[in-house]
Amino acid sequence: MIPAAFTYKKAGSVDEALSLLAEHGDDAKLLAGGHSLLPLMKLRLAVPEVLIDLGGLRELSYVREEGDEVRIGALTRHHDLEHSELLQQQVPLLAHAAGTIGDPQVRHRGTIGGSLVHGDPASDLPAVALALDAVLVAQGPSGTREIPATEFFTDFFETALGEDELLVEVRVKKAPQQGWDFQKFTKRAIDWAVVGVAVAGQRVALVNMGPTPMRARGVEEALASGASPAEAAERAAEDTSPPDQAGASAEYREHLAKVLVRRALENAANRGA
Ligand SMILES: Cc1cc2nc3c(=O)[nH]c(=O)nc-3n(C[C@H](O)[C@H](O)[C@H](O)COP(=O)(O)OP(=O)(O)OC[C@H]3O[C@@H](n4cnc5c(N)ncnc54)[C@H](O)[C@@H]3O)c2cc1C
């Protein structure tokens, strides 16, 4: 459980992080909160030669208003999302879901950027970003570009972020009146979800139901054509391929997805204006 030897570099600015990435290429890994990367390094599933620590980039830790959006720096920790009054008022789904991640230690170290870039289909914030139709801002050597959350998660633990890019910001529309809910079924309080569901208005996203976090398009289509939450939830497992493991079979997760989607849609309808 001891990582392989690596060289540690602390980035003092976004530009410095980018030039260290350009210099070390494939040999380097960015370190944010370390709560996904360090366990992989201890298991030697990730063996970077150079670790570029973003932890000092406090300029990437913020939650602020900009017109009809809330903009969140990539280094903002789960705890700060949970306790942001702006998010609680304008994007309550994100504040609430952040408060369900792991335990206080994880929430004080883990960052929204790390969670999204890690791209774990069992993590909560990727599904929340999908349900919120978030836009992710990447910065690379030739400037910044916007990536819709729906195009960000490309494969199992893979994203559309380039190897020479940093995720710098997450943008979400303010939606204080929108119905929302987050359902997470866990075996123990601090666990990752066996299955999770994020609902924002008519958008529904699933945690741990396939190789990537995903929108439940069948459910959304049913809602758009006037189906009730119970009817729409019957389509929750469409086009999914959940993991089939000893602790929870694929069939069990498909059943759970239907139950949780129904519950989430009913709660969201009760919350909506
Ligand atoms: C005990 C435990 C329980 C947990 N429970 C949950 C849970 O219930 N739900 C849940 O969703 N998550 C859970 N997590 C994961 C946690 O949320 C992590 O903090 C998060 O997934 C990764 O964020 P991080 O800042 O720690 O990223 P890191 O581990 O530092 O990095 C993760 C990956 O993202 C890359 N990266 C990080 N930041 C950037 C950036 N700005 N730009 C480009 N690349 C970047 C890194 O290079 C690395 O590949 C748990 C973790 C632990 C250890």
The ligand as an SDF file (V2000), in Angstrom:
LIG
                    3D

 53 58  0  0  0  0  0  0  0  0999 V2000
  -13.3850    6.8500    1.7250 C   0  0  0  0  0  0  0  0  0  0  0  0
  -13.8820    7.5920    0.4970 C   0  0  0  0  0  0  0  0  0  0  0  0
  -15.2460    7.6730    0.2920 C   0  0  0  0  0  0  0  0  0  0  0  0
  -15.7290    8.3430   -0.8290 C   0  0  0  0  0  0  0  0  0  0  0  0
  -17.0700    8.3900   -1.0200 N   0  0  0  0  0  0  0  0  0  0  0  0
  -17.5660    9.0050   -2.1050 C   0  0  0  0  0  0  0  0  0  0  0  0
  -18.9670    9.0740   -2.3350 C   0  0  0  0  0  0  0  0  0  0  0  0
  -19.7950    8.6080   -1.5500 O   0  0  0  0  0  0  0  0  0  0  0  0
  -19.3860    9.7100   -3.4550 N   0  0  0  0  0  0  0  0  0  0  0  0
  -18.5260   10.2760   -4.3490 C   0  0  0  0  0  0  0  0  0  0  0  0
  -18.9760   10.8460   -5.3390 O   0  0  0  0  0  0  0  0  0  0  0  0
  -17.2010   10.2430   -4.1480 N   0  0  0  0  0  0  0  0  0  0  0  0
  -16.6920    9.6200   -3.0590 C   0  0  0  0  0  0  0  0  0  0  0  0
  -15.3400    9.5940   -2.8510 N   0  0  0  0  0  0  0  0  0  0  0  0
  -14.4500   10.2160   -3.8620 C   0  0  0  0  0  0  0  0  0  0  0  0
  -14.2480   11.6780   -3.5330 C   0  0  0  0  0  0  0  0  0  0  0  0
  -15.3990   12.4220   -3.8400 O   0  0  0  0  0  0  0  0  0  0  0  0
  -13.0410   12.2520   -4.2920 C   0  0  0  0  0  0  0  0  0  0  0  0
  -12.6560   13.3550   -3.5700 O   0  0  0  0  0  0  0  0  0  0  0  0
  -13.2710   12.7180   -5.6920 C   0  0  0  0  0  0  0  0  0  0  0  0
  -13.7560   11.6490   -6.4730 O   0  0  0  0  0  0  0  0  0  0  0  0
  -11.9640   13.1670   -6.3330 C   0  0  0  0  0  0  0  0  0  0  0  0
  -11.6730   14.4710   -5.9840 O   0  0  0  0  0  0  0  0  0  0  0  0
  -10.2150   14.8790   -5.5230 P   0  0  0  0  0  0  0  0  0  0  0  0
  -10.2080   16.3590   -5.4570 O   0  0  0  0  0  0  0  0  0  0  0  0
   -9.8430   14.1330   -4.3210 O   0  0  0  0  0  0  0  0  0  0  0  0
   -9.3410   14.4400   -6.8130 O   0  0  0  0  0  0  0  0  0  0  0  0
   -7.9210   13.7310   -6.9260 P   0  0  0  0  0  0  0  0  0  0  0  0
   -7.9520   12.3960   -6.2850 O   0  0  0  0  0  0  0  0  0  0  0  0
   -6.8420   14.6590   -6.5250 O   0  0  0  0  0  0  0  0  0  0  0  0
   -7.8640   13.5650   -8.5250 O   0  0  0  0  0  0  0  0  0  0  0  0
   -8.7370   12.6800   -9.1920 C   0  0  0  0  0  0  0  0  0  0  0  0
   -8.4030   12.7160  -10.6970 C   0  0  0  0  0  0  0  0  0  0  0  0
   -8.7660   13.9660  -11.2660 O   0  0  0  0  0  0  0  0  0  0  0  0
   -7.6250   14.6290  -11.8260 C   0  0  0  0  0  0  0  0  0  0  0  0
   -7.8310   16.0520  -11.5190 N   0  0  0  0  0  0  0  0  0  0  0  0
   -8.1380   16.5640  -10.3070 C   0  0  0  0  0  0  0  0  0  0  0  0
   -8.3990   17.8730  -10.4260 N   0  0  0  0  0  0  0  0  0  0  0  0
   -8.2270   18.2050  -11.7330 C   0  0  0  0  0  0  0  0  0  0  0  0
   -8.3830   19.4050  -12.4860 C   0  0  0  0  0  0  0  0  0  0  0  0
   -8.7830   20.5510  -11.9110 N   0  0  0  0  0  0  0  0  0  0  0  0
   -8.1410   19.3680  -13.8150 N   0  0  0  0  0  0  0  0  0  0  0  0
   -7.7490   18.2040  -14.4090 C   0  0  0  0  0  0  0  0  0  0  0  0
   -7.6040   17.0330  -13.7580 N   0  0  0  0  0  0  0  0  0  0  0  0
   -7.8510   17.0310  -12.4330 C   0  0  0  0  0  0  0  0  0  0  0  0
   -6.4220   13.9840  -11.1740 C   0  0  0  0  0  0  0  0  0  0  0  0
   -5.2900   14.0520  -12.0030 O   0  0  0  0  0  0  0  0  0  0  0  0
   -6.9100   12.5500  -10.9920 C   0  0  0  0  0  0  0  0  0  0  0  0
   -6.7880   11.8480  -12.2020 O   0  0  0  0  0  0  0  0  0  0  0  0
  -14.8270    8.9560   -1.7420 C   0  0  0  0  0  0  0  0  0  0  0  0
  -13.4440    8.8790   -1.5120 C   0  0  0  0  0  0  0  0  0  0  0  0
  -12.9740    8.2010   -0.4080 C   0  0  0  0  0  0  0  0  0  0  0  0
  -11.4900    8.1310   -0.1880 C   0  0  0  0  0  0  0  0  0  0  0  0
  1  2  1  0
  2  3  1  0
  2 52  2  0
  3  4  2  0
  4  5  1  0
  4 50  1  0
  5  6  2  0
  6  7  1  0
  6 13  1  0
  7  8  2  0
  7  9  1  0
  9 10  1  0
 10 11  2  0
 10 12  1  0
 12 13  2  0
 13 14  1  0
 14 15  1  0
 14 50  1  0
 15 16  1  0
 16 17  1  0
 16 18  1  0
 18 19  1  0
 18 20  1  0
 20 21  1  0
 20 22  1  0
 22 23  1  0
 23 24  1  0
 24 25  2  0
 24 26  1  0
 24 27  1  0
 27 28  1  0
 28 29  2  0
 28 30  1  0
 28 31  1  0
 31 32  1  0
 32 33  1  0
 33 34  1  0
 33 48  1  0
 34 35  1  0
 35 36  1  0
 35 46  1  0
 36 37  1  0
 36 45  1  0
 37 38  2  0
 38 39  1  0
 39 40  1  0
 39 45  2  0
 40 41  1  0
 40 42  2  0
 42 43  1  0
 43 44  2  0
 44 45  1  0
 46 47  1  0
 46 48  1  0
 48 49  1  0
 50 51  2  0
 51 52  1  0
 52 53  1  0
M  END
$$$$
